[in-house]
Amino acid sequence: MLRKLTINVADDVYEALHKLVGQGNIIQFVENLVRPHLVPFKRITAAQGRGAARYTGKPATDADLRKAAGAAAARRWATRQR
């Protein structure tokens, strides 16, 4: 189920998003950036990880994604231990 969300960003941020990902892809870009912070890691599929990597312009293999995801999980765990 999709929900509508309106956010306000500065003009320069919007212009950069528009140039980077295009008008119709901004919501997917934002969702791919936000999802790993909200959804437990084990529920994120490799395809979703590749979607985020696609926007950075870096080719991602499954091994690269697992390594990056492990590092992100370790950072999240470290912040919770404080």
WOBEL-V792882 format. One record per backbone hydrogen bond with DSSP energy under -0.5 kcal/mol. CO is the residue of the C=O (numbers start at 1). NH is the residue of the N-H. Records with the same first field share a line. If there is no record, write none. Layout:
BEGIN
CO=NH, NH
END
This chain:
BEGIN
5=7
10=14
11=15
12=16
13=17
14=18
15=19
16=20
17=21, 22
18=22
22=25, 26
23=26
25=29
26=30
27=31
28=32
29=33
30=34
31=35
32=36
34=37, 38
35=38, 39
40=43
41=44
43=45
45=49
46=50
47=51
48=52
49=53
50=54
51=55
52=56
53=56, 57, 58
54=57
61=65
62=66
63=67
64=68
65=69
66=70
67=71
68=72
69=73
70=74
71=75
72=76
73=77
74=78
75=79
76=80
77=81
79=82
END
